[in-house]
Amino acid sequence: MPGPRPTNAGPGRVLVAVYGLFALAATARAAVQIATKFHEAPLAYLLSALAGVVYILATVALARSDRRFAVLCCSVELVGVLAVGTASVIDRGAFPDATVWSGYGQGYGFVPLVLPVLGLLWLRRTGRA
């Protein structure tokens, strides 16, 4: 009986590419914000940096078909998007500048909200023998 399929094949390649793109975008954005205007919104910029790290780790996990770590990364990402998205809607003053996950990823076309769901669904689908 064959084992789980690799997560980096077929449509998984697109998923890895999108995660890689978001890893680059979130990390670069956070680096510029932290370097140039950290004092304006430290929480927002640190959360963007955290998002970037999560995207990097998810990209690597999916590219290597490290299923357990990929599930962890996608789950942390989903919780982060939901928590930060909700907090940013409830208390807009706490986020004077947007993060990647603010407003459930509104600034990125809600892709940060959809991406971990797609990642978890893909992991579930490829996990079946």
Sequence and secondary structure as in RCSB ss.txt:
>XXXX:A:sequence
MPGPRPTNAGPGRVLVAVYGLFALAATARAAVQIATKFHEAPLAYLLSALAGVVYILATVALARSDRRFAVLCCS
VELVGVLAVGTASVIDRGAFPDATVWSGYGQGYGFVPLVLPVLGLLWLRRTGRA
>XXXX:A:secstr
      TTSTHHHHHHHHHHHHHHHHHHHHHHHHHHHGGG HHHHHHHHHHHHHHHHHHHHHHTT HHHHHHHHH
HHHHHHHHHHHHHHH GGG SS  TTGGGTGGGTTHHHHHHHHHHHHHHHHH  
